[in-house]
Amino acid sequence: MSTPYTYADKVIDALGGTSAVAKRIEAPVSTVHSWRRIGIPSSRMSHLKLIASMEDVALPEERDAAA
C-alpha cells in the first residue's frame, strides 16, 4: 500500500526536494524527511513560504493537498 502524496510532499518537492529544503533552512535532512509524514510545522511553513517567494517558486494551495 502506498503512502498518499501529502501537502507537505508537494511543498517540499516544489522547493527542490528533501535535501534542497534541508540545506536552505540549515536543518538535518531527517527533520525535513519527517515532515513528509507528520506535516510541516507552522513556523517552518512560514519560512518555506518566504523562501518560495524570494525564489519565485509557486507553492500549491493547501486545499489542493488531497488532489
BELJO-V755823 format. One record per residue. N is the residue number from 1. RES is the residue in one small letter. SS is DSSP state (hx for helix, st for strand, lp for the rest). PSI is psi as a letter, one per 20 degrees, with the letter a starting at -180 (* if undefined). NEAR is the number of other ideal C-beta (glycine too) atoms within 12 Angstrom. Layout:
((N	RES	SS	PSI	NEAR) (N	RES	SS	PSI	NEAR))
//
This chain:
((1	m	lp	p	3) (2	s	lp	q	6) (3	t	lp	p	9) (4	p	lp	q	14) (5	y	lp	o	17) (6	t	lp	r	23) (7	y	hx	g	26) (8	a	hx	g	31) (9	d	hx	g	29) (10	k	hx	g	29) (11	v	hx	g	36) (12	i	hx	g	38) (13	d	hx	h	24) (14	a	hx	h	25) (15	l	lp	j	36) (16	g	lp	j	20) (17	g	lp	r	19) (18	t	hx	g	27) (19	s	hx	g	19) (20	a	hx	g	22) (21	v	hx	g	36) (22	a	hx	g	24) (23	k	hx	g	17) (24	r	hx	h	24) (25	i	hx	j	29) (26	e	lp	l	13) (27	a	lp	q	24) (28	p	lp	q	15) (29	v	hx	h	20) (30	s	hx	h	13) (31	t	hx	g	22) (32	v	hx	h	34) (33	h	hx	g	20) (34	s	hx	h	20) (35	w	hx	h	32) (36	r	hx	h	26) (37	r	hx	g	17) (38	i	hx	i	15) (39	g	lp	r	20) (40	i	lp	p	34) (41	p	lp	q	17) (42	s	hx	h	12) (43	s	hx	h	12) (44	r	hx	h	27) (45	m	hx	h	23) (46	s	hx	g	16) (47	h	hx	g	23) (48	l	hx	h	35) (49	k	hx	h	24) (50	l	hx	g	17) (51	i	hx	g	25) (52	a	hx	g	26) (53	s	hx	g	14) (54	m	hx	h	12) (55	e	lp	j	17) (56	d	lp	l	10) (57	v	lp	p	22) (58	a	lp	p	14) (59	l	lp	q	27) (60	p	lp	q	24) (61	e	lp	q	14) (62	e	hx	h	18) (63	r	hx	i	9) (64	d	hx	j	16) (65	a	lp	h	18) (66	a	lp	i	13) (67	a	lp	*	13))
//
